[in-house]
Amino acid sequence: MKAIVYSKYGPPDVLEFKDVEQPSPKDNEVLIKVQAASVSLSDWEGLVGKPLYARIRGLFKPGNRILGSDVAGIVEAVGGNVRQLQPGDEVFGLIPNYSGGFAEYVCASENSMALKPAGLTFEEAAVFPQAAVIALQGIRDKGQIQPGQKVLINGAGGGAGTFAVQLAKLYGAEVTGVDNSRKLDMLRALGADHVIDYTQEDFTKNGQRYDFILDLVGYRSVFAYKRALNSNGNYYMVGGSVATMFQVLLLGSRVGKAEGQNIRMLMVQPNTKDLLFMTGLYEARKIVPVIDRSFPLREVPEALRYLGEGHVNGKIVITVEHGNNN
Ligand SMILES: NC(=O)c1ccc[n+]([C@@H]2O[C@H](COP(=O)([O-])OP(=O)(O)OC[C@H]3O[C@@H](n4cnc5c(N)ncnc54)[C@H](OP(=O)(O)O)[C@@H]3O)[C@@H](O)[C@H]2O)c1
């Protein structure tokens, strides 16, 4: 099969479009004929090997040679213990080890995949798995947002952020979205009440305070985040630098204790129930997936370059046309 493969960390130039052996499903797995995949920041991090946590499966060279975690496709074959899915089913989901999706075929455990709702195209479905579940577990589960609360989303213009802005509005919050200037109009269109250009203004230094902060790109100190929280406010970090992560883990529960503030990590638990909750909101016309543009499989390097340059509004989709990938 055709796939996008790499064997060392580096810029998008290290990626090659080539023939590799098609995987075969283990007992609990399904083989998926990929129709669409989406590109996430975790793919960029896995490509360049930064932050350091991106090297968890290979310190000096990538442990998995094919990137791509979010896929939508058709079940081609099933392993011996698979009970719920069968060949021909249209499915979508997050591949458990966050790899293998930028290919014509990929294997994933049966329980990581959900049946694709008929109201979504494969391209739309591929946008949801990682990003929508991060947003749901951040805003609904950790945030427990009440109407009128002030919520800030840092990194609001990306995959998870665009879902998080819409969810926070749905729960009645007053929402501030932080991202670069090219994405601010889109954030307003999604319902953000206030926007901040991170290249011009530091949201931890402008005197504003929030009840809940969801941080998709945390690079500051815990003391800066404490300053931006109201009493009893909560901050959750999803991604960012390892230095900030350690600070949050070591000091986060202590620095704001006197004011009832919490500064914590959000460890996302992928599950198909949350995934279908989010696609259900789309089918009910309460949220939309934001798709910037799509690229064919062979152009994954260009897609990742485009992401790395900071152009992407929401998500990029990779389309896979079988038999037309030479
Ligand atoms: N905790 C977990 O369990 C877990 C699980 C999966 C993923 N993650 C993490 O989740 C994070 C978010 O993923 P995603 O797919 O939503 O990313 P994404 O689509 O790339 O979105 C990130 C957004 O943040 C913006 N940004 C970059 N630097 C910023 C800054 N200093 N201040 C404010 N905004 C900034 C980016 O804009 P530019 O275009 O300007 O760069 C982009 O719009 C990633 O770090 C990933 O590793 C965590």
The ligand as an SDF file (V2000), in Angstrom:
LIG
                    3D

 48 52  0  0  0  0  0  0  0  0999 V2000
   -3.3770   15.9440   27.2120 N   0  0  0  0  0  0  0  0  0  0  0  0
   -3.7210   14.9990   26.3480 C   0  0  0  0  0  0  0  0  0  0  0  0
   -4.1370   13.9080   26.7540 O   0  0  0  0  0  0  0  0  0  0  0  0
   -3.6130   15.2560   24.8680 C   0  0  0  0  0  0  0  0  0  0  0  0
   -4.1110   14.3570   23.9370 C   0  0  0  0  0  0  0  0  0  0  0  0
   -4.0170   14.6620   22.5880 C   0  0  0  0  0  0  0  0  0  0  0  0
   -3.4500   15.8740   22.1790 C   0  0  0  0  0  0  0  0  0  0  0  0
   -2.9530   16.7250   23.1120 N   0  0  0  0  0  0  0  0  0  0  0  0
   -2.3860   18.0380   22.7590 C   0  0  0  0  0  0  0  0  0  0  0  0
   -3.4550   18.9060   22.4500 O   0  0  0  0  0  0  0  0  0  0  0  0
   -2.8830   20.0830   21.8920 C   0  0  0  0  0  0  0  0  0  0  0  0
   -3.8420   20.7890   20.9470 C   0  0  0  0  0  0  0  0  0  0  0  0
   -4.0150   20.0910   19.7580 O   0  0  0  0  0  0  0  0  0  0  0  0
   -4.7510   20.6940   18.4790 P   0  0  0  0  0  0  0  0  0  0  0  0
   -4.7920   19.5590   17.5100 O   0  0  0  0  0  0  0  0  0  0  0  0
   -5.9930   21.4350   18.8250 O   0  0  0  0  0  0  0  0  0  0  0  0
   -3.6820   21.7590   17.9590 O   0  0  0  0  0  0  0  0  0  0  0  0
   -3.7860   22.7880   16.7560 P   0  0  0  0  0  0  0  0  0  0  0  0
   -4.9150   22.4350   15.8500 O   0  0  0  0  0  0  0  0  0  0  0  0
   -2.4460   22.9680   16.1520 O   0  0  0  0  0  0  0  0  0  0  0  0
   -4.1780   24.1240   17.5040 O   0  0  0  0  0  0  0  0  0  0  0  0
   -3.2940   24.8410   18.3290 C   0  0  0  0  0  0  0  0  0  0  0  0
   -3.5880   26.3280   18.1050 C   0  0  0  0  0  0  0  0  0  0  0  0
   -2.8110   27.0810   19.0440 O   0  0  0  0  0  0  0  0  0  0  0  0
   -2.2510   28.1940   18.3760 C   0  0  0  0  0  0  0  0  0  0  0  0
   -1.0630   28.6520   19.0770 N   0  0  0  0  0  0  0  0  0  0  0  0
    0.2390   28.3190   18.8790 C   0  0  0  0  0  0  0  0  0  0  0  0
    1.0170   28.9570   19.7820 N   0  0  0  0  0  0  0  0  0  0  0  0
    0.1840   29.7010   20.5540 C   0  0  0  0  0  0  0  0  0  0  0  0
    0.4040   30.5670   21.6550 C   0  0  0  0  0  0  0  0  0  0  0  0
    1.6200   30.8030   22.1500 N   0  0  0  0  0  0  0  0  0  0  0  0
   -0.6740   31.1470   22.2110 N   0  0  0  0  0  0  0  0  0  0  0  0
   -1.9290   30.9210   21.7470 C   0  0  0  0  0  0  0  0  0  0  0  0
   -2.1920   30.1230   20.6880 N   0  0  0  0  0  0  0  0  0  0  0  0
   -1.1380   29.5100   20.1040 C   0  0  0  0  0  0  0  0  0  0  0  0
   -1.9410   27.6550   16.9960 C   0  0  0  0  0  0  0  0  0  0  0  0
   -1.7830   28.7380   16.1250 O   0  0  0  0  0  0  0  0  0  0  0  0
   -0.5080   28.9120   15.1540 P   0  0  0  0  0  0  0  0  0  0  0  0
   -1.0710   28.5300   13.8270 O   0  0  0  0  0  0  0  0  0  0  0  0
   -0.1640   30.3390   15.2980 O   0  0  0  0  0  0  0  0  0  0  0  0
    0.5860   27.9910   15.6070 O   0  0  0  0  0  0  0  0  0  0  0  0
   -3.1930   26.8110   16.7200 C   0  0  0  0  0  0  0  0  0  0  0  0
   -4.2380   27.5830   16.1760 O   0  0  0  0  0  0  0  0  0  0  0  0
   -1.5460   19.6310   21.3010 C   0  0  0  0  0  0  0  0  0  0  0  0
   -0.5040   20.2280   22.0490 O   0  0  0  0  0  0  0  0  0  0  0  0
   -1.5250   18.1120   21.5330 C   0  0  0  0  0  0  0  0  0  0  0  0
   -0.2410   17.6130   21.8090 O   0  0  0  0  0  0  0  0  0  0  0  0
   -3.0370   16.4320   24.4240 C   0  0  0  0  0  0  0  0  0  0  0  0
  1  2  1  0
  2  3  2  0
  2  4  1  0
  4  5  1  0
  4 48  2  0
  5  6  2  0
  6  7  1  0
  7  8  2  0
  8  9  1  0
  8 48  1  0
  9 10  1  0
  9 46  1  0
 10 11  1  0
 11 12  1  0
 11 44  1  0
 12 13  1  0
 13 14  1  0
 14 15  2  0
 14 16  1  0
 14 17  1  0
 17 18  1  0
 18 19  2  0
 18 20  1  0
 18 21  1  0
 21 22  1  0
 22 23  1  0
 23 24  1  0
 23 42  1  0
 24 25  1  0
 25 26  1  0
 25 36  1  0
 26 27  1  0
 26 35  1  0
 27 28  2  0
 28 29  1  0
 29 30  1  0
 29 35  2  0
 30 31  1  0
 30 32  2  0
 32 33  1  0
 33 34  2  0
 34 35  1  0
 36 37  1  0
 36 42  1  0
 37 38  1  0
 38 39  2  0
 38 40  1  0
 38 41  1  0
 42 43  1  0
 44 45  1  0
 44 46  1  0
 46 47  1  0
M  CHG  2   8   1  16  -1
M  END
$$$$
